[in-house]
Amino acid sequence: MQFNSLTETHIKALQSMVDADRFSTGESVLDLHARDQSYHPRSRPEAVIWPLSATEVSGILKYADEHRIPITGWGSGSSLEGNPIPMKHGIVLDFSQMNRILEIREEDFQADVEPGVIYQDLNAKLKHTGLFFPPDPGARATIGGMIANNASGTRTVYYGSTKDYVLQLTVVMANGEIVEMGTRSSKTSSGYDLIRLMVGSEGTLGIVVKATVRLTGLPPEFSAAVATFPSVETAGKAVFEIKRAGLNPAALELLGPESIALMNKEENLDLSVSPTLFIEFHGITTGQLSEVLEMAEEICRTEGCLQFRPGLGRAERDHIFKARHGLGETIIRNHPGCRVLSTDVAVPNTQYPELIKTIREEVDASKIVGYTLSHAGDGNVHLVVVGKKGDKTEWDKIDRVVNTVVARALNLGGTATGEHGVGIGKRKYMATEHGSSLQWMQRVKSLFDPNGILNPGKIFP
Ligand SMILES: Cc1cc2nc3c(=O)[nH]c(=O)nc-3n(C[C@H](O)[C@H](O)[C@H](O)COP(=O)(O)OP(=O)(O)OC[C@H]3O[C@@H](n4cnc5c(N)ncnc54)[C@H](O)[C@@H]3O)c2cc1C
């Protein structure tokens, strides 16, 4: 696709569509929108616009489509695969000011939000209702960005990912048309599911300007435990058995010993430095939960667990999960002068121990610094690797390890990305993962965005 750079005429036309303080070509603003939280190289947009309404977005897209100017949506820029980096420059639409919670319908378990609402802010607002929006990527992400990436997190094993919580969307199509899709009904079998098509499309099919999201009841009781294992393989086996027993954990996170050592140091925790499972259950009564916890302990002990610490109080549980959520940033802080690459793969439950084993072997054999942290209950592993900036030999090794790990995940029947999306980094695996269905994805893209202006350079190899 050939795109046009912004000329003075384009800039004047675009400036006339929004208030003066919501259009910028300032150097520092362009720099701030040139990269996300990933290791991918910067690429600056030529202008940033902060829209406030569907009508504004519609006008901008219509103009951009007619003049072949790339448009990239921007939430918080917290992606890990370069998803919002404007590879082909053009305009970034930053949704941070389009962030109103429009309506909460408690009795229907629904909220209408603008795309720039941060999910933690929605949950803070919902606190008094006893409801919450469960997907929890950890970073301060916007709901628009979560929808675009189909984000998930520590509690996805029980509650599902973003795709399970989107009922209705208002989307501005590439040509500026405003389209409503989906229903407020909690179930439907009416027609093609355009919502599922939009969720996870990384802003390449349309721009979300409003969403109706599903809410769920906050669990009245919870229980949590920490289980340490002699190896990641035995821990992985315990994950599989806990799921097979139907215990329905609300979180089942596995961290490698190197991650535990870092959490101990940074957060003053006193955890044994071994592969460790964090297990959480949500339920109605403490009695029910203590039975479930006993069964989990029995399973862990059968799989050779070294230590099982049940009954964590809320403060300790929160402390551990805060450390878990902050681990990505902790790793960055602890390796000054280095670049950090976080890769994300997922496999079927039965293959999870095998994937973990491959990762450990590859990291050890290549002598690179790597941390494994995983949403083990979903068979989803993050390998966070650290390499010195500019050290080509080290980064070549890292590339080889990542390629081998992704190839292994695909070989085990899995996916190149469980939750971070394709962005820039995972494009090269798309043909292997999807085969001939990739061509059908390309046809969908051409239908929705014939001139290819929406987030060009993403998803497709
Ligand atoms: C420390 C850390 C931990 C993380 N942990 C997790 C995790 O556990 N699980 C997980 O899933 N992710 C995780 N992430 C990644 C990231 O937080 C999520 O993918 C999040 O959903 C991105 O939201 P955002 O608002 O930052 O979106 P951005 O990064 O700004 O954008 C994401 C994508 O959405 C598009 N977009 C933005 N707004 C719109 C819109 N209105 N319409 C259409 N497209 C739009 C962008 O173009 C881009 O393609 C983590 C990130 C960090 C830094």
The ligand as an SDF file (V2000), in Angstrom:
LIG
                    3D

 53 58  0  0  0  0  0  0  0  0999 V2000
    3.9210   -4.7110   32.8540 C   0  0  0  0  0  0  0  0  0  0  0  0
    2.9360   -5.1850   31.8100 C   0  0  0  0  0  0  0  0  0  0  0  0
    2.1980   -6.3370   32.0450 C   0  0  0  0  0  0  0  0  0  0  0  0
    1.2790   -6.7820   31.0940 C   0  0  0  0  0  0  0  0  0  0  0  0
    0.5590   -7.9120   31.3630 N   0  0  0  0  0  0  0  0  0  0  0  0
   -0.3780   -8.3160   30.4750 C   0  0  0  0  0  0  0  0  0  0  0  0
   -1.1960   -9.4490   30.7630 C   0  0  0  0  0  0  0  0  0  0  0  0
   -1.0730  -10.1050   31.7990 O   0  0  0  0  0  0  0  0  0  0  0  0
   -2.1310   -9.7910   29.8550 N   0  0  0  0  0  0  0  0  0  0  0  0
   -2.3130   -9.0890   28.6870 C   0  0  0  0  0  0  0  0  0  0  0  0
   -3.2140   -9.4370   27.9170 O   0  0  0  0  0  0  0  0  0  0  0  0
   -1.5410   -8.0250   28.3960 N   0  0  0  0  0  0  0  0  0  0  0  0
   -0.5940   -7.6210   29.2570 C   0  0  0  0  0  0  0  0  0  0  0  0
    0.1590   -6.5160   28.9650 N   0  0  0  0  0  0  0  0  0  0  0  0
    0.0010   -5.8410   27.6530 C   0  0  0  0  0  0  0  0  0  0  0  0
   -0.9910   -4.6620   27.6080 C   0  0  0  0  0  0  0  0  0  0  0  0
   -1.1410   -4.0630   28.8720 O   0  0  0  0  0  0  0  0  0  0  0  0
   -2.3700   -5.0900   27.0910 C   0  0  0  0  0  0  0  0  0  0  0  0
   -2.2880   -5.6440   25.7920 O   0  0  0  0  0  0  0  0  0  0  0  0
   -3.4000   -3.9350   27.0540 C   0  0  0  0  0  0  0  0  0  0  0  0
   -4.6330   -4.4350   26.6550 O   0  0  0  0  0  0  0  0  0  0  0  0
   -3.0120   -2.7950   26.1250 C   0  0  0  0  0  0  0  0  0  0  0  0
   -3.9100   -1.7330   26.4030 O   0  0  0  0  0  0  0  0  0  0  0  0
   -3.5140   -0.2230   26.0840 P   0  0  0  0  0  0  0  0  0  0  0  0
   -4.6190    0.6500   26.5200 O   0  0  0  0  0  0  0  0  0  0  0  0
   -2.1720    0.0960   26.6270 O   0  0  0  0  0  0  0  0  0  0  0  0
   -3.4940   -0.2730   24.5040 O   0  0  0  0  0  0  0  0  0  0  0  0
   -2.3490    0.2030   23.4920 P   0  0  0  0  0  0  0  0  0  0  0  0
   -1.0900   -0.5110   23.7930 O   0  0  0  0  0  0  0  0  0  0  0  0
   -2.3020    1.6770   23.4370 O   0  0  0  0  0  0  0  0  0  0  0  0
   -2.9520   -0.3300   22.1230 O   0  0  0  0  0  0  0  0  0  0  0  0
   -3.1900   -1.6920   21.9320 C   0  0  0  0  0  0  0  0  0  0  0  0
   -3.8080   -1.9290   20.5470 C   0  0  0  0  0  0  0  0  0  0  0  0
   -5.0960   -1.3660   20.5530 O   0  0  0  0  0  0  0  0  0  0  0  0
   -5.2730   -0.4840   19.4460 C   0  0  0  0  0  0  0  0  0  0  0  0
   -6.2490    0.5000   19.9220 N   0  0  0  0  0  0  0  0  0  0  0  0
   -6.1740    1.3140   20.9960 C   0  0  0  0  0  0  0  0  0  0  0  0
   -7.3280    1.9760   21.1610 N   0  0  0  0  0  0  0  0  0  0  0  0
   -8.1620    1.5700   20.1670 C   0  0  0  0  0  0  0  0  0  0  0  0
   -9.5050    1.8750   19.7890 C   0  0  0  0  0  0  0  0  0  0  0  0
  -10.2340    2.7530   20.4640 N   0  0  0  0  0  0  0  0  0  0  0  0
  -10.0400    1.2470   18.7060 N   0  0  0  0  0  0  0  0  0  0  0  0
   -9.3240    0.3350   17.9910 C   0  0  0  0  0  0  0  0  0  0  0  0
   -8.0540    0.0170   18.3040 N   0  0  0  0  0  0  0  0  0  0  0  0
   -7.4830    0.6170   19.3820 C   0  0  0  0  0  0  0  0  0  0  0  0
   -3.8670    0.0170   19.1850 C   0  0  0  0  0  0  0  0  0  0  0  0
   -3.7220    0.4960   17.8510 O   0  0  0  0  0  0  0  0  0  0  0  0
   -3.0650   -1.2420   19.4140 C   0  0  0  0  0  0  0  0  0  0  0  0
   -3.1010   -2.0700   18.2730 O   0  0  0  0  0  0  0  0  0  0  0  0
    1.1000   -6.0520   29.8940 C   0  0  0  0  0  0  0  0  0  0  0  0
    1.8450   -4.8840   29.6800 C   0  0  0  0  0  0  0  0  0  0  0  0
    2.7580   -4.4520   30.6150 C   0  0  0  0  0  0  0  0  0  0  0  0
    3.5240   -3.1980   30.3440 C   0  0  0  0  0  0  0  0  0  0  0  0
  1  2  1  0
  2  3  1  0
  2 52  2  0
  3  4  2  0
  4  5  1  0
  4 50  1  0
  5  6  2  0
  6  7  1  0
  6 13  1  0
  7  8  2  0
  7  9  1  0
  9 10  1  0
 10 11  2  0
 10 12  1  0
 12 13  2  0
 13 14  1  0
 14 15  1  0
 14 50  1  0
 15 16  1  0
 16 17  1  0
 16 18  1  0
 18 19  1  0
 18 20  1  0
 20 21  1  0
 20 22  1  0
 22 23  1  0
 23 24  1  0
 24 25  2  0
 24 26  1  0
 24 27  1  0
 27 28  1  0
 28 29  2  0
 28 30  1  0
 28 31  1  0
 31 32  1  0
 32 33  1  0
 33 34  1  0
 33 48  1  0
 34 35  1  0
 35 36  1  0
 35 46  1  0
 36 37  1  0
 36 45  1  0
 37 38  2  0
 38 39  1  0
 39 40  1  0
 39 45  2  0
 40 41  1  0
 40 42  2  0
 42 43  1  0
 43 44  2  0
 44 45  1  0
 46 47  1  0
 46 48  1  0
 48 49  1  0
 50 51  2  0
 51 52  1  0
 52 53  1  0
M  END
$$$$
